[in-house]
């Protein structure tokens, strides 16, 4: 029975009804063995409750762990004989000194949010406000911890504002208490630990859970039940609790706040209202502006919501900047002036306001200036032990070296007192939020790229991706369907990908693919602003294997880029080979082994070196190839040492063309003198050469120039086709040789003209017949010297259906249907071995049937462009079946320049002419002779395109 401390005290006359303090434990076994002698504590808005309980017991062997996690309630008798309750959870127990009869214990009691200090976690929250994330954590605690569930409830009735839905919130190696305080402080939400029952009827009344009140406006704070507290100097005979001392405290604080943050949507800094000056004057000597105590914050960049707005995220904007600015300004205003009160008011509860009366200075002010909100309370309270027990308690306390709270100078004489930190009720109360202090330290971390199951590359319009942070666990994300730990596109908000170059529609783009491991960093050190900085080859993800061969370190001299075909095994690569004496560059696509190889070419490397393939460049593919140059193309084997020459330097070719033109012109002059046909294209060759400008090395027209100092060869086992709408010129400083194993057939619509200056013309048929036809006109054969017509083995026939004349100077023989006429002014001599003259015989001349040529129908279009001709103009001529008859491209340099287009048809027919790239095209047909009866169907379809590419359904 003497183990029961309460029984001992009652025997000494200290019954429960006479005590100033009562204690109740949720563990009923402790109530009979522990007596509360003294309580010291602090209670602060945004910082919770912390108590030190010093207890007496007749037992010195109470297990300390029986205290830990025990809920405890302390009831203090106030000046109205009411029981004012304060409660919490025992988080620490200490065994003090003992004199054999009595032992002292010290218990640390905190509010239930102290449990949050002991859990550290890593997780993510998607598409929810800071308050919603806090509520998720709170509810999880209630589900997982019976102690927490029985000790604390969440009271959101003090919230009056709407809060932004954030795309992403991360907790990484962060205690729950730090995360919750950070989130609430960032929104300017105040936390207050309050009691469900501030007053109880009996000291053994059941312990109720405390309340965590969330408050965002001063109007949500309640008044103390007594509403008014009287100011009165300390007096031993005072019957009511009063404030015995009141001092003001003013401190210098920043006078203005300027918030800046990056806003990706506008590609600029977002500043809200800019520099906001405090409305509270701090000094009578200087105004706020002249003090210049400015706080300029470069804040976290604005978040980017999904582009389609499907995730319900609040758009970021200036209102968030201004809200943060206001919260900082309110916090500095809160710190500018405060009051410290020494009080005996035992039920002065933190987070409640009162009106102070009978203060000599304040009574002269308005009511608003006399209303104070209790921000913080530091207090102590002792029980009323008998004197001898009190002496023993003090000795044990001294032996244990436990320090007590000292509030007043006569602390030892007063059984209870408290110090209150007060703030006028009309001053906004907000928590301190310093991002540099309250945000967790960030470090680069790994994440896995995620997306829908059917996607290998999953990005949005900005090139952002989604990732799964590897630390996430399913049990932490059940509140949102597992989002964050699903290993799919629900695991994060859209995350930016760092690129070395990002312009407006240009730059470098290498998008991480689903399943890849990326390295994450955080913009401005903000844990809620992750972005991808790169990737690492790890594990079975080997470093890049160019050409799918080799491995490091054998191929360490290779560098470059290799991609992977989407949902397949193909690849593209840009490979740089820096191997000594094998330096090369390759642009490669695995499709059709299409490659551009430059430098000292070698086979793909499996080891440090590989067998060489040649030097220079190679453009190759197993499929089709095309080379296009809209302004001209030069293919040349002339050297340019160290690439010092101009890009289109075609000087050797230009000189050769000019030389050929001069030689051709000389022959042309001879031909003209000899009354034979001239080469029409001599001047065209000169014009062509003039298109190759030497000074600035460019082509004036879109020509294709092949130039080689050591020869050009065309070779194919099949056919070679040369085609030109104009002329084909072949000029050689030496010979032009034709050799064929079969036929050499030459067709000309107009004529064929052969001219040899010096050594004659030989046309020989070694076998077969030699035919010369003039099918619709005469055949003229002239020679300055003799003409020999001879048959070595057969006869020579000269046949005419009308007449044959043989003339030699002044003599002539005529053979015709009238007979044979011999005419001469000289001697007619006949020599023969025999002469025989018989009767007449009718001779039938051999009739030769020659085919009649079909005359092509000639058409000509004269046309003009009605705008300045700077771009390429195109004319298409089609027959009625939409078959292309003629196509011509003109580039004219004068306005309304006239040009002609001639084309031929087999017969008189209608056609369609189409002109492109002009605002107005005029066509007219000019007939070459009066017999043409054709009508021109004029039809001009005009289209406009930035790149001069046209599409016509009729083609």
ChimeraX attribute file (.defattr): number of C-alpha atoms within 10 A of each C-alpha:
attribute: neighborCount
match mode: 1-to-1
recipient: residues
	/A:1	8
	/A:2	11
	/A:3	15
	/A:4	17
	/A:5	20
	/A:6	21
	/A:7	16
	/A:8	15
	/A:9	16
	/A:10	12
	/A:11	10
	/A:12	12
	/A:13	12
	/A:14	16
	/A:15	13
	/A:16	13
	/A:17	9
	/A:18	13
	/A:19	16
	/A:20	22
	/A:21	25
	/A:22	21
	/A:23	21
	/A:24	23
	/A:25	22
	/A:26	16
	/A:27	13
	/A:28	9
	/A:29	10
	/A:30	17
	/A:31	17
	/A:32	16
	/A:33	19
	/A:34	25
	/A:35	25
	/A:36	23
	/A:37	22
	/A:38	21
	/A:39	24
	/A:40	21
	/A:41	19
	/A:42	20
	/A:43	25
	/A:44	21
	/A:45	20
	/A:46	22
	/A:47	18
	/A:48	20
	/A:49	25
	/A:50	20
	/A:51	23
	/A:52	21
	/A:53	23
	/A:54	25
	/A:55	21
	/A:56	23
	/A:57	23
	/A:58	22
	/A:59	18
	/A:60	19
	/A:61	9
	/A:62	16
	/A:63	10
	/A:64	13
	/A:65	13
	/A:66	13
	/A:67	22
	/A:68	16
	/A:69	19
	/A:70	17
	/A:71	25
	/A:72	20
	/A:73	22
	/A:74	22
	/A:75	23
	/A:76	25
	/A:77	20
	/A:78	17
	/A:79	15
	/A:80	9
	/A:81	9
	/A:82	15
	/A:83	23
	/A:84	21
	/A:85	22
	/A:86	24
	/A:87	29
	/A:88	27
	/A:89	28
	/A:90	25
	/A:91	20
	/A:92	16
	/A:93	20
	/A:94	13
	/A:95	17
	/A:96	20
	/A:97	18
	/A:98	22
	/A:99	13
	/A:100	9
	/A:101	11
	/A:102	17
	/A:103	23
	/A:104	25
	/A:105	23
	/A:106	21
	/A:107	21
	/A:108	21
	/A:109	26
	/A:110	24
	/A:111	28
	/A:112	29
	/A:113	21
	/A:114	20
	/A:115	18
	/A:116	18
	/A:117	13
	/A:118	10
	/A:119	12
	/A:120	15
	/A:121	15
	/A:122	17
	/A:123	20
	/A:124	24
	/A:125	26
	/A:126	22
	/A:127	21
	/A:128	19
	/A:129	22
	/A:130	24
	/A:131	20
	/A:132	14
	/A:133	21
	/A:134	18
	/A:135	15
	/A:136	16
	/A:137	17
	/A:138	20
	/A:139	17
	/A:140	15
	/A:141	17
	/A:142	16
	/A:143	11
	/A:144	10
	/A:145	13
	/A:146	10
	/A:147	16
	/A:148	23
	/A:149	17
	/A:150	15
	/A:151	22
	/A:152	24
	/A:153	20
	/A:154	14
	/A:155	17
	/A:156	15
	/A:157	11
	/A:158	18
	/A:159	17
	/A:160	12
	/A:161	10
	/A:162	8
	/A:163	14
	/A:164	18
	/A:165	20
	/A:166	24
	/A:167	24
	/A:168	25
	/A:169	22
	/A:170	19
	/A:171	20
	/A:172	20
	/A:173	15
	/A:174	19
	/A:175	17
	/A:176	23
	/A:177	18
	/A:178	16
	/A:179	25
	/A:180	21
	/A:181	20
	/A:182	22
	/A:183	21
	/A:184	23
	/A:185	22
	/A:186	22
	/A:187	21
	/A:188	24
	/A:189	23
	/A:190	23
	/A:191	24
	/A:192	22
	/A:193	26
	/A:194	26
	/A:195	19
	/A:196	17
	/A:197	15
	/A:198	16
	/A:199	18
	/A:200	15
	/A:201	9
	/A:202	11
	/A:203	22
	/A:204	15
	/A:205	11
	/A:206	12
	/A:207	23
	/A:208	15
	/A:209	21
	/A:210	23
	/A:211	20
	/A:212	21
	/A:213	22
	/A:214	21
	/A:215	24
	/A:216	23
	/A:217	17
	/A:218	17
	/A:219	12
	/A:220	16
	/A:221	18
	/A:222	13
	/A:223	17
	/A:224	19
	/A:225	14
	/A:226	10
	/A:227	13
	/A:228	16
	/A:229	19
	/A:230	16
	/A:231	19
	/A:232	17
	/A:233	12
	/A:234	15
	/A:235	9
	/A:236	7
	/A:237	6
	/A:238	10
	/A:239	9
	/A:240	14
	/A:241	21
	/A:242	23
	/A:243	24
	/A:244	18
	/A:245	15
	/A:246	17
	/A:247	11
	/A:248	11
	/A:249	12
	/A:250	12
	/A:251	11
	/A:252	13
	/A:253	19
	/A:254	20
	/A:255	25
	/A:256	23
	/A:257	22
	/A:258	22
	/A:259	24
	/A:260	21
	/A:261	18
	/A:262	17
	/A:263	19
	/A:264	14
	/A:265	11
	/A:266	8
	/A:267	8
	/A:268	10
	/A:269	15
	/A:270	20
	/A:271	21
	/A:272	20
	/A:273	13
	/A:274	16
	/A:275	16
	/A:276	18
	/A:277	17
	/A:278	19
	/A:279	12
	/A:280	14
	/A:281	13
	/A:282	20
	/A:283	12
	/A:284	7
	/A:285	8
	/A:286	11
	/A:287	13
	/A:288	20
	/A:289	13
	/A:290	9
	/A:291	14
	/A:292	13
	/A:293	15
	/A:294	17
	/A:295	18
	/A:296	14
	/A:297	14
	/A:298	14
	/A:299	17
	/A:300	19
	/A:301	19
	/A:302	20
	/A:303	22
	/A:304	21
	/A:305	21
	/A:306	19
	/A:307	11
	/A:308	8
	/A:309	10
	/A:310	8
	/A:311	16
	/A:312	15
	/A:313	20
	/A:314	19
	/A:315	17
	/A:316	19
	/A:317	15
	/A:318	16
	/A:319	13
	/A:320	16
	/A:321	21
	/A:322	19
	/A:323	16
	/A:324	21
	/A:325	25
	/A:326	17
	/A:327	23
	/A:328	25
	/A:329	25
	/A:330	21
	/A:331	19
	/A:332	22
	/A:333	24
	/A:334	19
	/A:335	17
	/A:336	18
	/A:337	19
	/A:338	18
	/A:339	17
	/A:340	18
	/A:341	19
	/A:342	22
	/A:343	27
	/A:344	23
	/A:345	21
	/A:346	20
	/A:347	21
	/A:348	22
	/A:349	24
	/A:350	24
	/A:351	25
	/A:352	19
	/A:353	24
	/A:354	21
	/A:355	20
	/A:356	20
	/A:357	18
	/A:358	12
	/A:359	16
	/A:360	8
	/A:361	8
	/A:362	14
	/A:363	13
	/A:364	11
	/A:365	9
	/A:366	9
	/A:367	12
	/A:368	11
	/A:369	16
	/A:370	19
	/A:371	22
	/A:372	22
	/A:373	26
	/A:374	27
	/A:375	23
	/A:376	23
	/A:377	24
	/A:378	20
	/A:379	23
	/A:380	24
	/A:381	22
	/A:382	19
	/A:383	19
	/A:384	16
	/A:385	18
	/A:386	12
	/A:387	9
	/A:388	9
	/A:389	14
	/A:390	14
	/A:391	12
	/A:392	15
	/A:393	23
	/A:394	12
	/A:395	15
	/A:396	20
	/A:397	21
	/A:398	13
	/A:399	12
	/A:400	16
	/A:401	11
	/A:402	11
	/A:403	8
	/A:404	14
	/A:405	16
	/A:406	16
	/A:407	17
	/A:408	14
	/A:409	8
	/A:410	8
	/A:411	14
	/A:412	10
	/A:413	8
	/A:414	14
	/A:415	14
	/A:416	21
	/A:417	25
	/A:418	24
	/A:419	24
	/A:420	27
	/A:421	22
	/A:422	23
	/A:423	23
	/A:424	22
	/A:425	21
	/A:426	13
	/A:427	15
	/A:428	17
	/A:429	26
	/A:430	28
	/A:431	24
	/A:432	21
	/A:433	21
	/A:434	13
	/A:435	16
	/A:436	12
	/A:437	9
	/A:438	16
	/A:439	19
	/A:440	19
	/A:441	13
	/A:442	16
	/A:443	11
	/A:444	13
	/A:445	15
	/A:446	19
	/A:447	20
	/A:448	20
	/A:449	26
	/A:450	29
	/A:451	22
	/A:452	13
	/A:453	11
	/A:454	8
	/A:455	13
	/A:456	16
	/A:457	17
	/A:458	20
	/A:459	20
	/A:460	13
	/A:461	8
	/A:462	12
	/A:463	16
	/A:464	20
	/A:465	26
	/A:466	26
	/A:467	31
	/A:468	27
	/A:469	25
	/A:470	16
	/A:471	16
	/A:472	22
	/A:473	17
	/A:474	14
	/A:475	9
	/A:476	20
	/A:477	20
	/A:478	13
	/A:479	14
	/A:480	13
	/A:481	11
	/A:482	17
	/A:483	22
	/A:484	28
	/A:485	24
	/A:486	16
	/A:487	22
	/A:488	20
	/A:489	22
	/A:490	21
	/A:491	25
	/A:492	27
	/A:493	28
	/A:494	25
	/A:495	21
	/A:496	19
	/A:497	21
	/A:498	19
	/A:499	14
	/A:500	8
	/A:501	9
	/A:502	11
	/A:503	7
	/A:504	5
	/A:505	6
	/A:506	8
	/A:507	10
	/A:508	12
	/A:509	13
	/A:510	11
	/A:511	15
	/A:512	25
	/A:513	20
	/A:514	22
	/A:515	17
	/A:516	15
	/A:517	22
	/A:518	24
	/A:519	16
	/A:520	25
	/A:521	21
	/A:522	18
	/A:523	14
	/A:524	14
	/A:525	17
	/A:526	19
	/A:527	20
	/A:528	20
	/A:529	23
	/A:530	25
	/A:531	21
	/A:532	25
	/A:533	16
	/A:534	15
	/A:535	14
	/A:536	13
	/A:537	12
	/A:538	9
	/A:539	7
	/A:540	6
	/A:541	10
	/A:542	11
	/A:543	12
	/A:544	19
	/A:545	18
	/A:546	25
	/A:547	18
	/A:548	12
	/A:549	12
	/A:550	17
	/A:551	17
	/A:552	15
	/A:553	10
	/A:554	13
	/A:555	20
	/A:556	14
	/A:557	15
	/A:558	21
	/A:559	16
	/A:560	14
	/A:561	14
	/A:562	18
	/A:563	15
	/A:564	13
	/A:565	12
	/A:566	12
	/A:567	10
	/A:568	7
	/A:569	9
	/A:570	12
	/A:571	17
	/A:572	20
	/A:573	19
	/A:574	18
	/A:575	19
	/A:576	18
	/A:577	25
	/A:578	14
	/A:579	16
	/A:580	10
	/A:581	13
	/A:582	20
	/A:583	17
	/A:584	21
	/A:585	21
	/A:586	20
	/A:587	18
	/A:588	23
	/A:589	20
	/A:590	16
	/A:591	14
	/A:592	12
	/A:593	13
	/A:594	18
	/A:595	20
	/A:596	16
	/A:597	20
	/A:598	18
	/A:599	17
	/A:600	19
	/A:601	23
	/A:602	19
	/A:603	13
	/A:604	16
	/A:605	20
	/A:606	17
	/A:607	14
	/A:608	15
	/A:609	18
	/A:610	14
	/A:611	11
	/A:612	13
	/A:613	11
	/A:614	14
	/A:615	15
	/A:616	11
	/A:617	15
	/A:618	14
	/A:619	13
	/A:620	15
	/A:621	16
	/A:622	10
	/A:623	9
	/A:624	8
	/A:625	9
	/A:626	4
	/A:627	5
	/A:628	8
	/A:629	10
	/A:630	8
	/A:631	12
	/A:632	15
	/A:633	18
	/A:634	18
	/A:635	12
	/A:636	17
	/A:637	13
	/A:638	15
	/A:639	10
	/A:640	11
	/A:641	7
	/A:642	6
	/A:643	8
	/A:644	7
	/A:645	12
	/A:646	13
	/A:647	12
	/A:648	18
	/A:649	21
	/A:650	25
	/A:651	16
	/A:652	14
	/A:653	20
	/A:654	21
	/A:655	12
	/A:656	15
	/A:657	18
	/A:658	18
	/A:659	14
	/A:660	19
	/A:661	21
	/A:662	16
	/A:663	15
	/A:664	22
	/A:665	18
	/A:666	13
	/A:667	17
	/A:668	19
	/A:669	13
	/A:670	16
	/A:671	17
	/A:672	13
	/A:673	11
	/A:674	12
	/A:675	9
	/A:676	13
	/A:677	15
	/A:678	19
	/A:679	16
	/A:680	11
	/A:681	16
	/A:682	19
	/A:683	14
	/A:684	13
	/A:685	18
	/A:686	18
	/A:687	13
	/A:688	17
	/A:689	20
	/A:690	16
	/A:691	15
	/A:692	22
	/A:693	16
	/A:694	15
	/A:695	9
	/A:696	11
	/A:697	15
	/A:698	19
	/A:699	23
	/A:700	13
	/A:701	15
	/A:702	12
	/A:703	16
	/A:704	14
	/A:705	16
	/A:706	13
	/A:707	18
	/A:708	14
	/A:709	11
	/A:710	7
	/A:711	7
	/A:712	10
	/A:713	4
	/A:714	5
	/A:715	7
	/A:716	6
	/A:717	5
	/A:718	5
	/A:719	6
	/A:720	8
	/A:721	4
	/A:722	5
	/A:723	7
	/A:724	6
	/A:725	8
	/A:726	7
	/A:727	10
	/A:728	9
	/A:729	12
	/A:730	8
	/A:731	13
	/A:732	11
	/A:733	10
	/A:734	6
	/A:735	7
	/A:736	8
	/A:737	6
	/A:738	6
	/A:739	7
	/A:740	6
	/A:741	5
	/A:742	6
	/A:743	7
	/A:744	8
	/A:745	5
	/A:746	6
	/A:747	7
	/A:748	7
	/A:749	7
	/A:750	6
	/A:751	7
	/A:752	9
	/A:753	10
	/A:754	7
	/A:755	15
	/A:756	10
	/A:757	10
	/A:758	6
	/A:759	6
	/A:760	7
	/A:761	10
	/A:762	6
	/A:763	6
	/A:764	7
	/A:765	9
	/A:766	7
	/A:767	6
	/A:768	6
	/A:769	7
	/A:770	9
	/A:771	6
	/A:772	7
	/A:773	9
	/A:774	9
	/A:775	12
	/A:776	10
	/A:777	7
	/A:778	8
	/A:779	9
	/A:780	6
	/A:781	6
	/A:782	7
	/A:783	6
	/A:784	5
	/A:785	6
	/A:786	7
	/A:787	9
	/A:788	6
	/A:789	7
	/A:790	9
	/A:791	9
	/A:792	6
	/A:793	6
	/A:794	7
	/A:795	8
	/A:796	10
	/A:797	9
	/A:798	8
	/A:799	13
	/A:800	14
	/A:801	12
	/A:802	10
	/A:803	13
	/A:804	14
	/A:805	14
	/A:806	11
	/A:807	13
	/A:808	9
	/A:809	7
	/A:810	9
	/A:811	14
	/A:812	15
	/A:813	14
	/A:814	16
	/A:815	17
	/A:816	14
	/A:817	13
	/A:818	9
	/A:819	10
	/A:820	13
	/A:821	11
	/A:822	14
	/A:823	13
	/A:824	13
	/A:825	8
	/A:826	8
	/A:827	7
	/A:828	9
	/A:829	5
	/A:830	6
	/A:831	6
	/A:832	5
	/A:833	4
	/A:834	5
	/A:835	7
	/A:836	4
	/A:837	5
	/A:838	5
	/A:839	4
	/A:840	6
	/A:841	6
	/A:842	7
	/A:843	7
	/A:844	8
	/A:845	13
	/A:846	11
	/A:847	9
	/A:848	9
	/A:849	7
	/A:850	10
	/A:851	8
	/A:852	8
	/A:853	8
	/A:854	8
	/A:855	11
	/A:856	13
	/A:857	14
	/A:858	17
	/A:859	19
	/A:860	15
	/A:861	19
	/A:862	14
	/A:863	19
	/A:864	19
	/A:865	22
	/A:866	14
	/A:867	15
	/A:868	13
	/A:869	19
	/A:870	11
	/A:871	13
	/A:872	13
	/A:873	17
	/A:874	15
	/A:875	17
	/A:876	16
	/A:877	19
	/A:878	18
	/A:879	15
	/A:880	11
	/A:881	9
	/A:882	12
	/A:883	13
	/A:884	14
	/A:885	15
	/A:886	16
	/A:887	15
	/A:888	12
	/A:889	11
	/A:890	12
	/A:891	12
	/A:892	18
	/A:893	11
	/A:894	12
	/A:895	13
	/A:896	16
	/A:897	14
	/A:898	11
	/A:899	12
	/A:900	13
	/A:901	15
	/A:902	12
	/A:903	14
	/A:904	14
	/A:905	15
	/A:906	10
	/A:907	12
	/A:908	15
	/A:909	15
	/A:910	14
	/A:911	21
	/A:912	19
	/A:913	20
	/A:914	17
	/A:915	23
	/A:916	21
	/A:917	22
	/A:918	20
	/A:919	12
	/A:920	14
	/A:921	19
	/A:922	15
	/A:923	19
	/A:924	14
	/A:925	18
	/A:926	15
	/A:927	14
	/A:928	11
	/A:929	8
	/A:930	6
	/A:931	7
	/A:932	13
	/A:933	10
	/A:934	14
	/A:935	11
	/A:936	17
	/A:937	15
	/A:938	14
	/A:939	14
	/A:940	18
	/A:941	13
	/A:942	15
	/A:943	15
	/A:944	12
	/A:945	9
	/A:946	6
	/A:947	6
	/A:948	12
	/A:949	10
	/A:950	12
	/A:951	8
	/A:952	8
	/A:953	4
	/A:954	8
	/A:955	8
